Amino acid sequence: MVSTTLGPRDAGVDRHRRRLGGHRPAPTHHQVPGRASQNASIKEINGDLAECAFAVNESFKIYNEDVSGKLTPSDLAEVPTLLTGDETACSFASEPVYDLTNNLQVDDTKAGKHIDRMLSVVERWITDYALASIRDIQYLFNHPATRRRSVT
């Protein structure tokens, strides 16, 4: 029987513990550092990814504003520099991308294998898809006649 002094959340935890036959065992020394290390790896991946994600978002905003005619002449003059910076942010010339692809060490644990797969996907997205998207936007900006016009 669940104690009436427990709140709804506590009651659920209590039922779960009884089903498991008691309290959960405390983590061992091997679990805590591994968990901390994996969390640190995820935070580092997110941090290294942020600059390129911002650059891709900025590039698409520039493209959408250019296509819709919202850029002023002074904005248009800045676009090549902005897109070049965005391209750099997603290339190996960028320190976060270099760190992500060369300096991040993921622990060889069960959870670490999942994080390592995620790292591979992130690396591929940054160095292939994100970079190609920005380069395509640069091309379309520099060659406006090649844009496909929609028919209404």
CORKA-V587376 format. One record per residue. RES is the residue in three letters. OMEGA is omega in whole degrees, -180 to 180 (999 if undefined). D_LAST is the distance of its C-alpha to the last C-alpha in Angstrom with 2 decimals. Layout:
BEGIN
res: (RES | RES)
omega: (OMEGA | OMEGA)
d_last: (D_LAST | D_LAST)
END
This chain:
BEGIN
res: (MET | VAL | SER | THR | THR | LEU | GLY | PRO | ARG | ASP | ALA | GLY | VAL | ASP | ARG | HIS | ARG | ARG | ARG | LEU | GLY | GLY | HIS | ARG | PRO | ALA | PRO | THR | HIS | HIS | GLN | VAL | PRO | GLY | ARG | ALA | SER | GLN | ASN | ALA | SER | ILE | LYS | GLU | ILE | ASN | GLY | ASP | LEU | ALA | GLU | CYS | ALA | PHE | ALA | VAL | ASN | GLU | SER | PHE | LYS | ILE | TYR | ASN | GLU | ASP | VAL | SER | GLY | LYS | LEU | THR | PRO | SER | ASP | LEU | ALA | GLU | VAL | PRO | THR | LEU | LEU | THR | GLY | ASP | GLU | THR | ALA | CYS | SER | PHE | ALA | SER | GLU | PRO | VAL | TYR | ASP | LEU | THR | ASN | ASN | LEU | GLN | VAL | ASP | ASP | THR | LYS | ALA | GLY | LYS | HIS | ILE | ASP | ARG | MET | LEU | SER | VAL | VAL | GLU | ARG | TRP | ILE | THR | ASP | TYR | ALA | LEU | ALA | SER | ILE | ARG | ASP | ILE | GLN | TYR | LEU | PHE | ASN | HIS | PRO | ALA | THR | ARG | ARG | ARG | SER | VAL | THR)
omega: (-178 | -180 | 179 | 179 | 179 | 174 | -178 | 179 | -180 | 180 | 179 | 178 | -180 | 178 | -180 | -180 | 179 | 179 | 180 | 178 | 177 | -179 | 176 | 179 | 177 | 179 | 178 | 179 | -178 | -178 | -175 | 179 | 178 | 179 | 180 | 179 | 180 | 177 | 178 | 178 | 180 | 178 | 179 | 177 | 179 | 179 | -180 | -180 | -171 | -177 | 179 | 179 | 176 | -179 | 179 | 179 | 179 | -180 | 179 | 176 | 179 | -179 | -179 | 178 | 178 | -179 | -179 | 177 | -177 | -178 | 176 | 176 | 178 | 175 | -179 | 179 | -179 | -173 | -179 | 179 | 179 | -180 | 176 | 176 | 178 | 178 | 179 | -178 | -179 | -179 | 179 | 177 | 179 | -179 | 178 | 179 | 178 | 179 | -179 | -175 | -175 | -170 | -177 | 178 | 179 | 180 | -180 | 177 | 178 | 177 | -180 | 178 | 177 | 179 | 178 | 176 | 177 | 178 | 178 | 179 | 180 | 178 | -180 | -180 | -177 | -170 | -180 | -172 | -179 | -180 | 179 | 179 | 180 | 178 | 176 | 179 | 176 | -179 | -179 | 178 | -178 | -179 | -175 | -180 | -178 | 179 | 178 | 180 | 177 | 180 | -180 | 999)
d_last: (67.77 | 65.39 | 67.03 | 65.98 | 66.04 | 63.02 | 59.55 | 56.86 | 55.65 | 59.22 | 60.04 | 57.25 | 58.52 | 62.06 | 61.13 | 59.35 | 62.45 | 64.78 | 62.74 | 63.06 | 66.77 | 67.07 | 65.50 | 63.18 | 65.10 | 64.73 | 62.78 | 65.00 | 65.09 | 63.00 | 60.12 | 59.77 | 59.49 | 57.11 | 54.84 | 55.04 | 54.31 | 51.25 | 49.95 | 50.58 | 48.64 | 45.60 | 45.81 | 46.09 | 43.07 | 41.02 | 42.37 | 41.71 | 38.16 | 37.30 | 36.94 | 34.51 | 32.47 | 32.27 | 31.29 | 28.40 | 27.16 | 27.58 | 25.78 | 22.64 | 22.86 | 23.25 | 20.28 | 17.99 | 19.52 | 19.20 | 15.50 | 15.00 | 17.52 | 20.23 | 23.00 | 25.70 | 27.52 | 30.35 | 28.08 | 26.63 | 30.24 | 31.12 | 28.30 | 30.12 | 33.24 | 31.55 | 29.76 | 33.07 | 34.81 | 32.32 | 32.88 | 36.61 | 36.48 | 35.31 | 37.64 | 41.31 | 42.11 | 41.49 | 44.61 | 43.00 | 41.44 | 44.77 | 46.64 | 44.40 | 44.82 | 48.46 | 50.37 | 49.40 | 52.04 | 51.34 | 54.46 | 55.10 | 55.19 | 53.33 | 50.95 | 50.88 | 49.56 | 46.51 | 46.04 | 46.49 | 43.71 | 41.45 | 42.47 | 41.50 | 37.99 | 37.65 | 39.01 | 36.55 | 33.59 | 34.75 | 35.90 | 33.23 | 29.94 | 29.95 | 31.22 | 28.73 | 25.81 | 27.23 | 27.87 | 24.32 | 23.14 | 25.85 | 24.70 | 21.06 | 22.47 | 24.90 | 22.53 | 19.22 | 18.36 | 18.34 | 15.50 | 12.70 | 9.45 | 6.38 | 3.79 | 0.00)
END
